[in-house]
């Protein structure tokens, strides 16, 4: 039983690694095609940067918005996993193995939400406070 779970986990890790690699290759190819269109160059002034980034002139705030978007997306996935785990638990119909699997799904999703919340707080604190000149 543990060998099948190990094989399944290994297959899932390979799938995630493959999809991530494909995305990186696609972004690299896309970046090579638009090499002349850089987001921020040395000649840009803050007003030009603000125009090209949707009204945001500070690179710190832009990075903060991007990180917050991805953390929100990860939180949404964790909530969906809790719902999925609840559905698996309800439909287990007394099967202890499926009920145990559902409990693991819910537990790992809750751990994921906690990690996302801690990351959100840490990133917002560090990036917001970085470079403000406040001495501790």
C-alpha positions as CSV (number, residue, x, y, z in Angstrom):
1,X,0.0,0.0,0.0
2,X,2.8,2.5,0.8
3,X,4.6,1.6,-2.4
4,X,1.5,2.6,-4.4
5,X,1.2,5.9,-2.5
6,X,4.9,6.6,-3.1
7,X,4.6,5.9,-6.8
8,X,1.5,8.1,-7.0
9,X,3.2,10.9,-5.2
10,X,6.3,10.5,-7.4
11,X,4.1,10.6,-10.5
12,X,2.3,13.8,-9.3
13,X,5.7,15.4,-8.5
14,X,6.9,14.6,-12.0
15,X,3.7,16.0,-13.6
16,X,4.1,19.3,-11.6
17,X,7.8,19.5,-12.4
18,X,7.0,18.9,-16.1
19,X,4.3,21.6,-16.2
20,X,6.5,24.1,-14.4
21,X,9.3,23.4,-16.9
22,X,6.9,23.9,-19.8
23,X,5.7,27.2,-18.4
24,X,9.3,28.4,-17.8
25,X,10.2,27.4,-21.4
26,X,7.1,29.2,-22.7
27,X,7.9,32.4,-20.8
28,X,11.5,32.3,-21.9
29,X,10.5,31.9,-25.5
30,X,8.0,34.7,-25.1
31,X,10.6,36.9,-23.4
32,X,13.1,36.2,-26.2
33,X,10.5,37.3,-28.8
34,X,9.8,40.6,-27.1
35,X,13.4,41.3,-26.1
36,X,13.1,44.9,-27.2
37,X,10.1,45.6,-24.9
38,X,11.5,45.7,-21.4
39,X,9.3,46.6,-18.5
40,X,11.8,49.0,-16.9
41,X,14.9,50.3,-18.6
42,X,17.5,52.8,-17.4
43,X,15.9,55.6,-19.4
44,X,12.5,55.2,-18.0
45,X,11.0,57.8,-15.7
46,X,8.4,56.9,-13.0
47,X,5.5,58.2,-15.1
48,X,6.5,55.9,-18.0
49,X,6.9,53.0,-15.6
50,X,3.5,53.8,-14.1
51,X,1.9,53.8,-17.5
52,X,3.4,50.4,-18.5
53,X,2.5,48.7,-15.2
54,X,-1.1,49.8,-14.9
55,X,-0.6,53.0,-12.9
56,X,2.0,51.7,-10.4
57,X,5.3,53.6,-10.4
58,X,7.0,51.8,-7.5
59,X,8.7,48.5,-8.2
60,X,8.3,47.5,-4.6
61,X,4.5,48.0,-4.7
62,X,4.4,46.2,-8.1
63,X,6.2,43.2,-6.6
64,X,3.9,43.2,-3.6
65,X,0.8,43.2,-5.8
66,X,2.2,40.2,-7.8
67,X,3.1,38.2,-4.7
68,X,-0.2,39.0,-3.0
69,X,-2.1,37.8,-6.2
70,X,-0.2,34.5,-6.2
71,X,-0.7,34.0,-2.4
72,X,-4.4,34.7,-2.9
73,X,-4.5,32.2,-5.7
74,X,-2.8,29.6,-3.5
75,X,-5.3,30.3,-0.7
76,X,-8.2,29.8,-3.1
77,X,-6.7,26.4,-4.1
78,X,-6.4,25.4,-0.4
79,X,-10.1,26.3,0.2
80,X,-11.1,24.2,-2.8
81,X,-9.1,21.3,-1.4
82,X,-10.9,21.6,1.9
83,X,-14.2,21.4,0.0
84,X,-13.0,18.4,-2.0
85,X,-11.8,16.7,1.2
86,X,-15.2,17.4,2.7
87,X,-17.0,15.8,-0.3
88,X,-14.7,12.8,-0.1
89,X,-15.4,12.5,3.6
90,X,-19.1,12.7,3.2
91,X,-19.2,10.2,0.3
92,X,-16.9,7.7,2.1
93,X,-20.0,5.8,3.3
94,X,-18.2,4.3,6.3
95,X,-15.1,3.2,4.4
96,X,-12.3,3.9,6.9
97,X,-9.6,4.2,4.2
98,X,-11.5,6.9,2.2
99,X,-12.4,8.7,5.4
100,X,-8.7,8.7,6.4
101,X,-7.7,10.0,3.0
102,X,-10.3,12.8,3.3
103,X,-9.0,13.8,6.7
104,X,-5.5,14.0,5.3
105,X,-6.7,16.2,2.5
106,X,-8.4,18.5,4.9
107,X,-5.5,18.6,7.3
108,X,-2.9,19.4,4.5
109,X,-5.2,22.0,3.1
110,X,-5.5,23.7,6.5
111,X,-1.7,23.6,6.8
112,X,-1.5,25.2,3.4
113,X,-3.8,28.0,4.4
114,X,-1.7,28.6,7.5
115,X,1.5,28.7,5.4
116,X,-0.2,31.1,2.9
117,X,-1.4,33.4,5.7
118,X,2.1,33.5,7.3
119,X,3.7,34.1,4.0
120,X,1.2,36.9,3.3
121,X,2.0,38.6,6.6
122,X,5.8,38.1,6.2
123,X,6.0,39.3,2.6
124,X,3.8,42.4,3.3
125,X,5.8,43.3,6.4
126,X,9.2,42.8,4.8
127,X,8.5,44.5,1.4
128,X,6.5,47.3,2.9
129,X,9.2,48.1,5.5
130,X,12.2,47.6,3.1
131,X,13.9,50.7,2.1
132,X,11.8,53.1,4.3
133,X,14.8,54.1,6.3
134,X,13.3,53.1,9.6
135,X,15.9,52.0,12.1
136,X,15.3,49.3,14.7
